[in-house]
Structures are given as structure tokens and as C-alpha cells.
Amino acid sequence: MDKHLNRYQMLFTLGFIFMLAVAVGAFFAGVEIGSSRTESRYEAKKLQASSAKTTSAYSQQDLVSFYHTVFSPYREFQSEWLKMERRLESRSATLSTGMLEQLAGLATKKRKEIEAVTNEHKSGLLADSRASYLASLDNFSTVAKRQKTAAAGGSPDRFLVTLRADKDYKKGSNLSLVGQNNYYGAMLSWASSTNSNIPSRIELSGLISLKQWSSNPLTVKNKLVADLLSKRGQMNEYLPQDLSGAVDQLIESGEAERLNLGSLQSAAELLSGTGAVRSGDFWGIKPRLYSSEVLPQLPFFLPPES
């Protein structure tokens, strides 16, 4: 009897030890699997974040390609449109329906020119910029056709008032500036990828003191000016870098302090309101103020070929 009991106890003990070993093994296996899964999820998130950071930045080739396939064709139309307004204001041209027909045709031509090139970016700042420029061309084509009647026999002054009050004119102007703003935003994204001290995004919010303004690199300044111009909603022949340079020149000369100008907004208002900013001014200012600035190799940052 004692032998039978001892044998039973021994089997029970061995069985208990076996079950305990299985339980402990299962526990550690579960810990290992859980750790492995957690690590895999962590690595996946790191990879996803790294991928998102890489795809959000634009290469210099992206910016150059956009310049030639979208910005430049749109700019050619915009220059002709603004030239028409300027010539009517100065009385150096006679108002005619033919003038508007030509501009409507040019808007259509430039739209086809932009659309003929495959859109490399389906989303993001450059895609948004392209869409804004295309929509702007549509608006200007529409307003040019609509205002032909007003141009027939009307005075230039009255025509310009009617033209600038047109809803499609306002929308076309706004979309033009939105497109410009997004393009300069893409340049800022590029600059950030080359220098981690430069933010990848920035928006104009509230007054920017001239001291704060001066502490920024040129790519940030240009984006702030593009924001400012977009908020004002008025197209100009000059580009953001022309106004950025004019503001910095005003500060460097001491005129900003003498005139008691404390913010970017007040300096920009003075310069643009007095006609002190012209297209291409940046080229003359760059060697003196921006020789060490890193900029994408875009034609409008380079002096024109002599």
C-alpha cells in the first residue's frame, strides 16, 4: 500500500513539475512574441514617419521642373495682363475689344501648355499650386470675354474700375497669389531639407517685428512675404524676393528706423504703396545682402543673361 502511494505521489509530483515547466515556457514565449510585435510596430511607425518626412520635402529638380512647366507659362500670361492694366492707367494704349480677345486667347493657350506636361505631383504644395494657376487662367479668360462689352467705347478709367470689381477678376487674382504662396512654401520645404535649422512650414500670423524678420533666412522671408501678398489679394509684377530685398534694404539703410517702421507689414505697405518695389530688384540686391544664402537654382533667383 505504501509502495503504491509513493508511486502515485511520485507520478503526481512529476506531472505537476511538467505542467509548471510548460506554463513557465508559455509565459516567456508570450513575452517574447509580445516584445517582438511591439518592436515591429515601433519600427513600422519609425519607417512610416521617415517615409512621410522624405516625401514631404521637395528636391531642387521638382522646383526647377515646376518653374519651367507651370510657373513660367503662367507668369507670361500674368505679365501681359498686368501690362494691359498699366498701359491703360498711363494712357499709353487705346482700350479695345481686340485687346481683351487676345488676353482671353493667351489664357487658353497657356492653360493648354501647362496641361500638356504630365503632372508629376498628385498632391502636396506643388499640386495645389498648379491647380490654383490653372483655375486662375480660367477666371481671367472668363472675365476677359465678359468685359469686352465694357471695353467697347468706354473710358480706360471706368473700364478698369468695372474690370477690377468683376468676381472672376477677383477670384483669378486671389488664385494667382495662392499658387505663388504654395510654390514658395515648396521652396521652404526644400530649404528645410538642406538645413535642419530652417522650418519646413511657416505662416504669417499677426505683426512680424523687423527684429524678428531680420533673424530669418531668405527662404523664410520670401514665404512670409508670399503670405502677406496672398492676404492682400492684389497681383503685382514683382515677386516675393523683390519685396523681401526692398524691406532688408530699408532696414540696412536706417530708413526703417528713421521712419519709425516697426513691422514687416508697415514696411511692405510703404514700399509697395509708393511704387518702390519693381520686378527684378532682387538681382541687384542679392550680391550685397544675400551672397551667403542657400537658394534653389531657379531662374528668378539668378541675374538675367546679358
C-alpha positions as CSV (number, residue, x, y, z in Angstrom):
1,M,0.0,0.0,0.0
2,D,2.8,2.4,1.0
3,K,4.7,1.5,-2.2
4,H,1.6,2.2,-4.3
5,L,1.1,5.5,-2.6
6,N,4.7,6.5,-3.0
7,R,4.5,5.7,-6.7
8,Y,1.3,7.7,-7.1
9,Q,2.8,10.7,-5.3
10,M,5.9,10.4,-7.5
11,L,3.8,10.5,-10.7
12,F,1.7,13.4,-9.4
13,T,4.9,15.3,-8.5
14,L,6.4,14.7,-11.9
15,G,3.2,15.7,-13.6
16,F,3.0,18.9,-11.6
17,I,6.6,19.8,-12.4
18,F,5.9,19.1,-16.1
19,M,2.8,21.3,-16.1
20,L,4.7,24.0,-14.3
21,A,7.6,23.9,-16.8
22,V,5.1,24.1,-19.7
23,A,3.3,27.1,-18.1
24,V,6.6,28.9,-17.5
25,G,7.7,28.2,-21.1
26,A,4.4,29.5,-22.4
27,F,4.7,32.7,-20.3
28,F,8.2,33.5,-21.6
29,A,7.2,32.6,-25.2
30,G,4.3,35.1,-24.9
31,V,6.6,37.8,-23.6
32,E,9.0,37.2,-26.5
33,I,6.2,37.3,-29.1
34,G,4.7,40.4,-27.5
35,S,8.1,42.2,-27.4
36,S,8.7,41.2,-31.0
37,R,5.3,42.5,-32.1
38,T,5.8,45.8,-30.1
39,E,9.2,46.2,-31.7
40,S,7.8,45.5,-35.1
41,R,5.1,48.1,-34.7
42,Y,7.6,50.6,-33.4
43,E,9.9,50.0,-36.4
44,A,7.0,50.3,-38.7
45,K,6.0,53.6,-37.2
46,K,9.6,54.9,-37.5
47,L,9.7,53.8,-41.1
48,Q,6.4,55.4,-41.8
49,A,7.4,58.7,-40.2
50,S,10.7,58.6,-42.0
51,S,8.9,58.0,-45.3
52,A,6.5,60.8,-44.6
53,K,9.3,63.2,-43.9
54,T,11.1,62.2,-47.1
55,T,8.1,62.6,-49.3
56,S,7.1,66.0,-47.8
57,A,10.3,67.6,-48.9
58,Y,10.8,68.7,-52.5
59,S,14.0,68.3,-54.5
60,Q,15.6,71.1,-56.4
61,Q,14.7,69.2,-59.6
62,D,11.0,69.3,-58.5
63,L,11.2,73.1,-58.1
64,V,13.0,73.6,-61.4
65,S,10.6,71.4,-63.3
66,F,7.7,73.3,-61.8
67,Y,9.2,76.6,-62.8
68,H,9.5,75.7,-66.4
69,T,6.3,73.7,-66.9
70,V,3.8,75.7,-64.7
71,F,5.2,78.9,-63.2
72,S,6.8,80.3,-66.3
73,P,3.8,79.8,-68.7
74,Y,1.5,81.4,-66.1
75,R,3.9,84.2,-65.5
76,E,4.0,85.0,-69.2
77,F,0.2,85.4,-69.2
78,Q,0.2,87.4,-65.9
79,S,2.8,89.8,-67.3
80,E,0.8,90.5,-70.4
81,W,-2.4,91.1,-68.3
82,L,-0.7,93.5,-65.9
83,K,1.0,95.3,-68.8
84,M,-2.5,95.9,-70.2
85,E,-3.7,97.4,-67.0
86,R,-0.6,99.5,-66.6
87,R,-0.8,100.9,-70.2
88,L,-4.5,101.8,-69.7
89,E,-3.7,103.6,-66.5
90,S,-0.9,105.6,-68.1
91,R,-3.0,106.2,-71.3
92,S,-0.2,104.7,-73.4
93,A,-2.7,102.3,-75.0
94,T,-6.2,102.6,-76.5
95,L,-8.9,100.5,-75.0
96,S,-10.3,97.9,-77.4
97,T,-12.2,94.7,-77.5
98,G,-9.3,93.2,-79.5
99,M,-7.0,93.7,-76.5
100,L,-9.3,91.5,-74.3
101,E,-9.8,88.9,-77.0
102,Q,-6.0,88.5,-77.2
103,L,-5.7,88.1,-73.5
104,A,-8.5,85.5,-73.4
105,G,-6.8,83.6,-76.1
106,L,-3.5,83.8,-74.3
107,A,-5.1,82.4,-71.1
108,T,-6.5,79.4,-73.0
109,K,-3.1,78.9,-74.8
110,K,-1.1,78.9,-71.5
111,R,-3.6,76.5,-69.8
112,K,-3.1,74.0,-72.7
113,E,0.6,74.5,-72.4
114,I,0.6,73.7,-68.7
115,E,-1.8,70.7,-69.1
116,A,0.3,69.3,-71.9
117,V,3.0,68.3,-69.4
118,T,2.3,65.3,-67.2
119,N,1.6,66.4,-63.6
120,E,4.4,64.8,-61.5
121,H,2.8,65.7,-58.2
122,K,-0.8,64.4,-57.5
123,S,-0.9,66.0,-54.0
124,G,1.0,68.5,-51.9
125,L,2.1,72.1,-52.3
126,L,3.2,71.9,-56.0
127,A,0.0,70.1,-57.0
128,D,-2.1,72.7,-55.2
129,S,-0.1,75.5,-56.8
130,R,-0.6,74.0,-60.3
131,A,-4.4,73.7,-59.7
132,S,-4.6,77.3,-58.5
133,Y,-2.7,78.6,-61.5
134,L,-4.9,76.7,-63.9
135,A,-8.1,77.9,-62.2
136,S,-6.8,81.4,-62.3
137,L,-6.3,81.2,-66.1
138,D,-9.9,80.1,-66.4
139,N,-11.1,83.0,-64.4
140,F,-9.1,85.6,-66.4
141,S,-10.3,84.0,-69.6
142,T,-13.9,84.3,-68.5
143,V,-13.6,87.9,-67.3
144,A,-11.8,89.0,-70.5
145,K,-14.6,87.6,-72.6
146,R,-17.3,89.1,-70.3
147,Q,-15.8,92.6,-70.2
148,K,-15.4,93.0,-74.0
149,T,-18.7,94.9,-73.9
150,A,-17.5,97.3,-71.3
151,A,-14.3,97.9,-73.3
152,A,-16.3,99.0,-76.4
153,G,-16.5,102.7,-76.4
154,G,-15.7,103.1,-72.7
155,S,-13.1,105.2,-71.0
156,P,-10.0,103.4,-69.6
157,D,-10.6,104.6,-66.0
158,R,-14.2,103.4,-66.0
159,F,-13.3,100.1,-67.6
160,L,-10.6,99.4,-65.0
161,V,-13.0,100.1,-62.2
162,T,-15.5,97.7,-63.7
163,L,-12.9,95.1,-64.5
164,R,-11.4,95.0,-61.0
165,A,-14.9,94.7,-59.5
166,D,-15.7,91.6,-61.5
167,K,-16.0,88.5,-59.4
168,D,-13.9,86.4,-61.8
169,Y,-11.1,89.1,-61.8
170,K,-11.0,89.0,-58.0
171,K,-11.1,85.2,-57.9
172,G,-8.4,84.9,-60.6
173,S,-6.1,87.4,-58.7
174,N,-6.6,85.5,-55.4
175,L,-5.9,82.1,-57.0
176,S,-2.8,83.5,-58.7
177,L,-1.5,84.6,-55.3
178,V,-2.5,81.3,-53.7
179,G,-0.5,79.5,-56.4
180,Q,2.5,81.7,-55.8
181,N,2.2,81.2,-52.0
182,N,2.2,77.4,-52.3
183,Y,5.2,77.5,-54.7
184,Y,7.2,79.5,-52.2
185,G,6.0,77.0,-49.5
186,A,7.6,74.2,-51.5
187,M,10.8,76.2,-51.7
188,L,10.8,76.5,-47.9
189,S,10.3,72.7,-47.6
190,W,13.3,72.2,-49.9
191,A,15.4,74.6,-47.8
192,S,14.4,72.8,-44.6
193,S,15.7,69.5,-46.1
194,T,19.1,71.1,-46.7
195,N,19.3,72.9,-43.3
196,S,17.5,71.5,-40.2
197,N,17.5,74.9,-38.6
198,I,15.1,76.2,-41.2
199,P,11.4,75.3,-40.6
200,S,9.7,73.3,-43.2
201,R,6.5,75.3,-42.8
202,I,5.6,78.8,-41.7
203,E,2.6,81.1,-41.9
204,L,2.2,84.8,-41.4
205,S,0.3,85.3,-38.2
206,G,0.0,88.7,-36.6
207,L,2.5,91.5,-36.9
208,I,6.1,90.5,-37.6
209,S,8.6,92.9,-36.0
210,L,11.5,93.9,-38.1
211,K,13.8,92.5,-35.5
212,Q,12.1,89.1,-35.8
213,W,12.1,89.5,-39.6
214,S,15.8,90.1,-39.8
215,S,16.7,86.9,-37.8
216,N,15.2,84.7,-40.6
217,P,16.9,83.2,-43.7
218,L,15.7,84.5,-47.0
219,T,13.6,81.4,-47.8
220,V,11.6,82.1,-44.7
221,K,11.3,85.8,-45.5
222,N,10.1,85.1,-49.0
223,K,7.4,82.7,-47.7
224,L,6.2,85.4,-45.2
225,V,6.0,87.9,-48.0
226,A,4.1,85.4,-50.2
227,D,1.7,85.0,-47.3
228,L,1.4,88.8,-47.0
229,L,0.7,89.3,-50.7
230,S,-1.8,86.5,-50.7
231,K,-3.7,88.1,-47.8
232,R,-3.8,91.4,-49.7
233,G,-5.2,89.8,-52.8
234,Q,-3.6,92.1,-55.3
235,M,-1.4,90.8,-58.1
236,N,1.9,92.6,-58.7
237,E,4.6,92.5,-61.3
238,Y,7.3,92.0,-58.7
239,L,7.9,88.7,-56.9
240,P,8.3,88.0,-53.1
241,Q,12.1,88.1,-53.2
242,D,11.9,91.6,-54.7
243,L,9.8,92.9,-51.8
244,S,12.0,90.9,-49.3
245,G,15.1,92.6,-50.6
246,A,13.4,96.0,-50.5
247,V,12.5,95.6,-46.9
248,D,16.0,94.4,-45.9
249,Q,17.5,97.4,-47.9
250,L,15.2,99.7,-46.0
251,I,16.4,98.3,-42.7
252,E,20.1,98.3,-43.7
253,S,20.0,102.0,-44.8
254,G,18.5,103.0,-41.4
255,E,15.4,104.4,-43.2
256,A,13.1,101.9,-41.4
257,E,14.2,103.2,-38.0
258,R,14.1,106.9,-39.1
259,L,10.5,106.4,-40.4
260,N,9.6,104.5,-37.2
261,L,8.6,101.4,-39.1
262,G,8.4,98.6,-36.6
263,S,6.9,95.7,-38.6
264,L,7.2,93.8,-41.8
265,Q,3.6,94.8,-42.7
266,S,4.2,98.6,-42.2
267,A,7.5,98.4,-44.2
268,A,5.9,96.5,-47.0
269,E,2.9,98.8,-47.2
270,L,5.2,101.8,-47.5
271,L,7.3,100.3,-50.2
272,S,4.5,98.9,-52.3
273,G,2.3,101.9,-51.8
274,T,5.0,104.3,-53.1
275,G,6.0,102.1,-56.0
276,A,9.4,101.5,-54.5
277,V,9.4,97.8,-55.5
278,R,9.9,96.7,-59.0
279,S,10.2,93.3,-60.7
280,G,13.9,92.2,-60.8
281,D,15.1,94.4,-57.9
282,F,16.3,91.3,-56.2
283,W,19.0,90.7,-58.7
284,G,20.7,94.0,-57.8
285,I,20.4,93.4,-54.0
286,K,21.4,89.7,-53.9
287,P,25.2,90.1,-54.2
288,R,25.3,92.6,-51.3
289,L,22.8,91.2,-48.9
290,Y,22.3,87.5,-49.8
291,S,25.7,86.2,-51.1
292,S,25.8,83.5,-48.4
293,E,22.1,82.5,-48.6
294,V,21.3,79.0,-49.9
295,L,18.6,79.2,-52.6
296,P,17.3,76.7,-55.2
297,Q,18.8,77.3,-58.6
298,L,15.7,78.9,-60.1
299,P,16.0,81.4,-63.0
300,F,14.3,84.2,-61.0
301,F,17.0,84.0,-58.3
302,L,19.7,84.4,-60.9
303,P,20.6,87.6,-62.8
304,P,19.2,87.7,-66.3
305,E,21.6,86.7,-69.1
306,S,23.4,89.7,-70.5
